[in-house]
Amino acid sequence: MILKSMFQKKWILTTLLVLLGAALCIRLGIWQLDRLDQRRAFNAHYLSMLELPPLDLNADATSDLTAMEYRSVTARGTYDFDNQVALLNYYNEGVYGYHLLTPLLLSDTSTSLSAGGRAVLVDRGWIPADGNDSPSGWIRYEEAAPVQVQGVMRLGVTKVPFGGRADPPLAEGQTRLDFWNFANLERIGGQIPYPILPIYIQPTVDPADAEPPIPSASEVEITEGPHMGYAIQWFFFASLLLVGYPFFLRKQEQA
């Protein structure tokens, strides 16, 4: 009786809207469960990387580095300051600035730039924007060679986050960009005259380091987030529509 009433001419539009709303709520609940699975997979990956010993890039860079994000890493070599770039939109204690992303020519293959020596980008850290609006200002942050870097491997950005501003393409006659919104390793590597590894190094933070460039570490929370709660909420809304609507119709028919 109720099923027949649901598809009567006077209720058909309302019924379709209810079914559509319930389907949308179910889909949103499934989406939240997918997000929960992704979060759990990330947590498991991150914790597994913490258990591994540091990877020495000078000794072994043949592994699939893109599958090892957040693993500890060491690298020795010489910085190539001529090909470093700056990442925009970073703050340190409320002061706007940039992060310097500098190629490190690994010591076992860095004897000659023209020989295509293997290199890895290093996020050396924050510098103030004031006085650093061109690469000529970055000379003060150069370090004596050789250096040893300890940190974690990070992947670059391949997709612009929602609301982000994509880096512009090179203009006609332009050979490089000095300032970047995101660490797109493929694009940045395209303006470097030798191959770079598909990851970059985020150096270990020294709390006592107050002289720019100042490294910073990403904050990683090992939680499942609110996804399960949101999924239950959406499924509850769907059940209200699917169960409550027939009761509503019955009352209307009895009135």
C-alpha positions in Angstrom: 0.0 0.0 0.0 2.7 2.5 1.0 4.8 1.5 -2.0 1.9 2.1 -4.3 1.3 5.5 -2.7 4.9 6.5 -3.1 4.5 6.4 -6.9 1.2 8.1 -7.1 1.1 11.2 -9.3 0.9 13.6 -6.3 3.9 12.0 -4.5 6.1 10.9 -7.4 8.3 14.0 -7.4 8.8 13.9 -3.6 9.6 10.2 -3.8 12.2 10.8 -6.5 13.8 13.6 -4.4 13.9 11.3 -1.3 15.5 8.4 -3.3 18.0 10.8 -4.8 18.8 12.3 -1.4 19.3 8.8 0.1 21.5 7.7 -2.8 23.6 10.9 -2.4 24.0 10.3 1.4 25.0 6.6 0.8 27.5 7.7 -1.8 29.0 10.3 0.6 29.2 7.6 3.3 31.1 5.3 0.9 33.4 8.2 0.0 34.2 8.7 3.6 35.0 5.0 4.0 37.3 5.2 1.0 39.0 8.2 2.7 39.4 6.1 5.9 41.1 3.3 3.9 43.5 5.8 2.3 44.3 7.2 5.8 44.9 3.8 7.2 47.2 2.9 4.3 49.1 6.2 4.8 49.5 5.5 8.5 50.8 2.0 7.8 53.2 3.3 5.2 54.5 6.1 7.4 55.1 3.8 10.4 56.8 1.2 8.2 59.2 3.8 6.9 60.1 4.9 10.4 61.2 1.3 11.2 63.7 1.2 8.3 67.3 2.2 8.6 68.4 5.4 6.8 69.0 4.9 3.1 72.4 6.1 1.8 71.7 7.7 -1.5 75.4 7.7 -2.4 75.4 3.9 -2.0 72.0 3.0 -3.3 69.7 5.1 -5.4 68.5 2.2 -7.6 65.5 1.3 -5.5 62.0 2.7 -6.2 62.5 5.9 -4.2 59.0 7.1 -4.9 57.6 4.2 -2.8 59.7 5.3 0.2 58.4 8.7 1.1 59.2 9.6 4.7 62.0 7.1 5.0 65.2 8.5 6.6 67.9 9.2 4.2 71.5 10.5 4.1 73.4 12.1 1.2 76.9 13.5 0.7 77.9 15.8 -2.1 78.2 19.4 -3.3 75.5 22.0 -3.6 74.9 23.5 -7.0 73.7 27.0 -6.1 73.5 28.2 -9.7 70.4 25.9 -10.2 68.6 26.3 -6.9 65.0 27.7 -6.8 62.8 29.2 -4.2 59.4 27.9 -3.1 56.9 30.6 -2.3 54.5 31.1 0.6 56.3 29.9 3.7 56.3 31.5 7.1 58.7 31.3 10.1 57.3 32.8 13.3 54.9 34.8 11.3 57.4 36.3 8.9 56.8 35.7 5.2 59.5 34.1 3.2 60.6 31.3 0.9 62.2 27.8 1.1 65.4 27.2 -0.9 65.3 24.1 -3.0 68.9 23.3 -4.0 70.4 20.5 -6.1 73.0 18.4 -4.2 75.4 16.7 -6.6 76.1 13.3 -5.0 79.8 12.9 -4.3 80.2 9.7 -6.3 79.0 11.2 -9.5 79.3 14.9 -9.1 82.8 15.4 -10.5 81.4 17.2 -13.6 78.2 18.9 -14.3 78.5 18.3 -18.0 78.9 14.6 -17.4 75.3 14.4 -16.2 76.1 13.7 -12.6 73.3 12.3 -10.4 71.7 14.8 -8.0 68.9 15.2 -5.5 67.1 18.3 -4.5 67.3 19.4 -0.9 64.8 21.7 0.8 67.4 23.7 2.8 64.7 25.7 4.5 63.2 29.1 5.1 64.7 32.5 4.2 62.9 35.8 4.7 61.4 37.4 1.6 62.9 40.8 2.5 66.1 41.2 0.4 65.7 37.9 -1.4 63.4 38.7 -4.3 66.1 37.6 -6.8 68.7 34.8 -6.8 71.4 37.4 -6.3 70.3 37.7 -2.7 70.6 34.0 -2.0 74.4 34.1 -2.3 74.6 34.8 1.5 73.1 31.4 2.2 75.7 29.4 0.3 77.5 26.6 2.2 81.0 25.4 1.9 81.5 22.1 0.1 81.3 19.2 0.6 78.2 18.6 2.8 76.3 15.7 4.3 72.5 15.9 4.6 70.3 13.9 6.9 66.6 14.0 6.6 63.6 12.2 5.1 62.6 11.6 1.5 59.6 13.5 0.2 57.7 13.4 -3.0 57.1 16.4 -5.1 53.7 17.9 -6.0 52.3 16.6 -9.3 48.7 17.9 -8.9 47.9 21.4 -7.8 45.8 21.2 -4.6 42.3 22.6 -4.6 42.4 26.3 -4.5 46.1 26.4 -5.3 47.7 28.5 -8.0 49.6 26.5 -10.7 53.1 27.6 -11.6 53.1 29.4 -15.0 54.7 27.9 -18.1 57.9 29.4 -19.3 57.4 32.5 -21.5 58.9 32.7 -24.9 62.6 33.0 -24.6 62.5 32.2 -20.8 64.7 29.3 -19.7 63.9 29.0 -16.1 61.7 30.0 -13.2 63.4 31.2 -10.0 60.2 31.1 -7.8 57.7 28.2 -7.7 54.4 27.8 -5.9 54.9 24.0 -5.6 57.9 21.5 -5.6 57.0 20.0 -9.0 60.2 17.9 -9.4 59.5 17.0 -13.0 59.1 20.6 -14.1 61.9 21.9 -11.9 64.2 19.1 -13.2 63.4 20.2 -16.7 65.4 23.4 -16.2 68.4 21.7 -14.5 71.1 20.6 -16.9 71.5 17.1 -15.4 69.3 14.3 -14.1 67.8 14.6 -10.6 66.3 11.9 -8.4 62.4 11.7 -8.3 62.4 12.7 -4.6 63.7 15.6 -2.5 65.2 15.7 0.9 63.6 17.4 3.9 66.5 17.8 6.3 66.3 17.0 10.0 65.3 20.0 12.0 67.7 21.3 14.6 65.8 23.3 17.2 68.9 25.4 17.9 69.2 26.5 14.3 68.1 30.1 14.0 70.1 31.2 11.0 68.4 31.0 7.6 68.0 28.8 5.7 66.0 27.2 8.5 64.7 23.7 7.8 61.2 22.7 8.8 59.5 19.3 9.2 56.0 18.3 8.1 53.6 17.5 11.0 52.2 14.0 10.5 49.3 12.8 12.7 48.9 9.1 12.9 45.1 9.1 13.4 42.2 7.8 11.4 40.6 11.2 11.4 36.8 11.9 11.5 36.1 9.7 8.4 34.3 6.8 10.2 32.1 9.3 12.1 31.2 11.1 8.9 30.4 7.8 7.2 28.1 6.8 10.0 26.5 10.2 9.9 25.8 10.0 6.1 24.4 6.4 6.4 22.2 7.6 9.2 20.8 10.4 7.1 20.1 7.9 4.3 18.3 5.6 6.7 16.1 8.5 8.0 15.0 9.2 4.4 14.4 5.6 3.4 12.6 4.6 6.7 11.1 7.9 7.7 9.5 8.7 4.3 7.1 5.7 4.3 5.9 6.7 7.8 5.4 10.2 6.6 3.3 9.0 3.7 1.2 6.7 5.9 0.4 9.6 8.2 -0.6 11.7 5.1 -2.8 8.9 3.8 -4.5 8.5 7.1 -5.1 12.2 7.6 
